[in-house]
Amino acid sequence: PPIFAQAAGAPLVYAGATVARPGLEAVIVPKGSPIRSVADLKGKRIAYNKGSNVHYFLVKLLEKHGLKYGDVQSVFLAPPDARAAFEKGSVDAWVIWDPFLASAQKALDARLLVDARGVVNNRAYYFTSRDYASRNADVLRIAIEEIAAIDAWASKNKSAAAAELSQILGLDTAVTELYLSRAEFGTKAVNAEILGEQQKIADTFFDLKLIPKKLNLLHAAPVDLLASR
């Protein structure tokens, strides 16, 4: 999403990022589906949210298995609509992230075909505006430290975290427990390596003509990272 937002001119600054969490996004198929491998996705109707983390995951997954992006039929749907289409059998597969992923596994008995391990890193990000970042670097630093502390607590108290998260999201505890069981925890300030990962995503989306212009992610670097160059 930030890549598409930046391509539209949003003045985003990457304030923080989680550790890599490839286990939190996957391709799922109905339990009785004949699809057994990534190769079997060729020609199939695949639902996913355009411009999301799973969009990039699908592109790289197909590439890794010798397929092209155009070898599948993309059906752009937001998670609620994608779930409905998946449930009705209107699509052959769904590329989705947690907790929607865990919910589909628990409620729909969906079969996980493949997750993003070994394909993409799948980080989550925290953003601000350039104006706010330039005036409040100290506040942002404290915010990221507090988020990291919450991550540290959750990593050691997954049952309690799952119970609290189920109330916040309105999901069954079994869903949030599955979600957190495969989650990696940790948040830190953005560095050049992480921005480099995002640059590759931006370049990929530009090459596929999904965004109208080539982006330079350095323009979205944190203030302290810019100052160090």
C-alpha positions in Angstrom: 0.0 0.0 0.0 2.7 2.6 0.8 4.2 2.1 -2.7 0.8 2.9 -4.4 0.3 5.8 -2.0 3.7 7.3 -2.8 3.1 6.9 -6.5 0.0 9.0 -6.0 2.0 11.7 -4.3 1.5 11.0 -0.6 4.3 12.5 1.5 5.0 9.4 3.5 8.0 8.8 5.7 8.9 5.3 6.9 9.1 5.7 10.7 9.4 2.0 11.7 9.2 -1.6 10.5 8.6 -5.0 11.9 11.0 -7.9 11.5 10.3 -10.1 8.5 7.0 -12.1 8.9 6.7 -14.3 5.8 4.5 -16.8 7.7 1.7 -14.3 7.9 0.7 -14.4 4.3 -0.2 -17.3 2.1 -2.0 -18.8 -0.9 -5.0 -20.8 0.2 -7.4 -23.1 -1.7 -10.6 -24.9 -0.8 -10.0 -28.1 1.1 -11.1 -30.3 -1.8 -9.3 -28.3 -4.5 -7.2 -30.2 -7.1 -4.6 -27.5 -6.9 -1.6 -29.1 -5.2 1.3 -26.9 -6.3 2.2 -23.4 -7.4 2.4 -24.7 -11.0 -1.2 -25.7 -10.7 -2.2 -22.1 -10.3 -1.5 -21.4 -14.0 -4.7 -20.2 -15.7 -6.6 -20.2 -12.4 -8.7 -17.3 -10.9 -6.8 -15.9 -7.9 -8.4 -13.3 -5.6 -6.3 -10.8 -3.7 -6.2 -7.1 -2.8 -4.5 -5.0 -5.4 -1.5 -3.1 -4.2 -1.2 -5.0 -1.0 1.6 -7.1 0.5 0.1 -10.2 -1.1 0.2 -8.6 -4.5 4.0 -8.5 -4.4 4.1 -11.9 -2.8 2.1 -13.5 -5.7 4.3 -11.8 -8.3 7.5 -13.2 -6.7 6.0 -16.6 -6.0 5.0 -17.1 -9.6 8.4 -15.9 -10.7 10.2 -18.4 -8.3 8.2 -21.2 -9.9 8.8 -20.3 -13.5 5.5 -18.6 -14.1 4.7 -15.1 -15.3 2.3 -12.7 -13.6 0.0 -12.9 -16.6 -0.2 -16.7 -16.3 -2.9 -16.4 -13.7 -6.2 -14.6 -13.8 -6.1 -11.9 -11.2 -9.3 -11.0 -9.4 -8.9 -7.8 -7.4 -11.0 -8.0 -4.3 -10.7 -6.6 -0.8 -10.6 -9.3 2.0 -14.3 -9.4 2.8 -15.3 -9.7 -0.9 -12.5 -12.1 -1.6 -13.6 -14.3 1.3 -17.2 -14.4 -0.1 -15.9 -15.3 -3.6 -13.7 -18.0 -2.1 -16.5 -19.4 -0.1 -18.8 -19.5 -3.1 -16.2 -21.1 -5.3 -16.1 -18.1 -7.7 -12.3 -18.1 -7.5 -9.8 -21.0 -7.4 -7.4 -19.5 -4.8 -7.0 -16.6 -2.4 -3.8 -14.8 -1.5 -4.3 -13.3 1.9 -2.7 -12.3 5.2 -3.4 -12.8 8.9 -5.8 -12.7 10.7 -8.0 -13.2 7.6 -5.8 -16.2 6.7 -6.2 -17.8 10.1 -10.0 -17.1 10.0 -10.3 -18.8 6.6 -8.4 -21.8 7.9 -10.6 -22.1 11.0 -14.0 -21.2 9.7 -13.8 -22.4 6.0 -11.3 -25.3 6.5 -9.2 -23.7 3.8 -6.0 -25.5 2.8 -2.7 -23.6 2.9 -1.0 -24.2 -0.4 2.2 -22.1 0.3 3.2 -19.2 2.5 5.8 -16.5 1.8 8.7 -18.2 3.5 11.7 -18.1 1.1 9.8 -15.8 -1.3 9.4 -12.3 0.4 10.0 -10.9 3.8 6.6 -9.3 4.4 7.2 -6.6 6.9 4.6 -4.2 8.4 5.4 -0.5 8.6 4.7 2.6 10.6 4.4 5.9 8.8 4.3 9.6 9.3 4.6 12.7 7.2 7.8 14.4 6.3 6.7 17.6 8.1 5.8 15.7 11.4 9.0 13.6 11.2 11.2 16.7 10.8 9.6 18.3 13.9 9.1 15.3 16.1 11.9 12.9 15.6 12.1 12.4 19.4 8.4 11.5 19.6 8.7 9.0 16.8 11.7 7.4 18.5 9.7 6.9 21.7 6.7 5.6 19.8 8.8 2.9 18.0 10.5 2.0 21.3 7.0 1.5 22.9 5.8 -0.6 20.0 8.9 -2.7 20.3 8.2 -3.2 24.0 4.6 -4.4 23.2 6.1 -6.8 20.7 8.5 -8.1 23.3 5.6 -8.7 25.7 3.5 -10.4 23.1 6.3 -12.8 22.1 6.5 -14.1 25.6 2.8 -14.0 26.4 1.1 -15.3 23.2 -2.0 -16.7 24.9 -2.7 -13.4 26.7 -2.0 -11.4 23.5 -4.3 -13.7 21.5 -7.1 -13.2 24.1 -6.7 -9.4 24.0 -6.4 -9.3 20.2 -9.6 -11.4 19.8 -11.5 -8.8 21.7 -10.0 -5.9 19.7 -10.7 -7.5 16.3 -13.9 -9.3 17.3 -12.5 -12.7 16.3 -12.6 -16.1 17.9 -9.6 -16.7 20.2 -8.8 -19.8 18.2 -8.2 -17.6 15.2 -5.9 -15.1 16.9 -4.0 -18.0 18.6 -3.3 -19.5 15.2 -2.3 -16.1 13.8 0.1 -15.3 16.7 1.5 -18.9 16.7 3.3 -18.1 13.4 4.0 -14.5 14.0 7.5 -13.1 14.4 7.8 -10.2 16.8 10.1 -7.2 16.8 9.9 -3.5 15.6 12.7 -1.1 14.9 13.5 2.1 13.1 13.8 1.9 9.4 17.3 1.5 8.0 18.8 1.5 4.5 18.5 -2.3 4.1 14.7 -2.1 4.8 14.3 0.8 2.4 16.1 -1.2 -0.2 13.6 -4.0 0.1 10.8 -1.5 -0.5 12.7 -0.1 -3.5 12.6 -3.6 -5.1 8.9 -3.7 -4.6 8.4 -0.3 -6.1 10.6 -1.2 -9.1 8.7 -4.5 -9.6 5.3 -2.7 -9.6 6.6 -0.1 -12.0 7.9 -2.8 -14.4 4.5 -4.4 -14.3 2.9 -1.0 -15.1 1.0 -1.1 -11.8 2.2 2.4 -10.8 2.6 5.3 -13.2 6.1 6.4 -12.3 9.4 5.1 -11.0 9.9 5.9 -7.3 13.0 6.8 -5.3 12.4 5.4 -1.8 15.2 7.6 -0.4 12.6 10.4 -0.4 10.7 8.5 2.2 13.7 7.8 4.4 13.5 8.8 8.1 15.1 12.1 9.0 18.1 10.5 10.8 18.8 8.2 7.9 18.8 11.2 5.5 21.2 13.0 7.8 23.6 10.2 7.8 24.1 10.3 4.0 
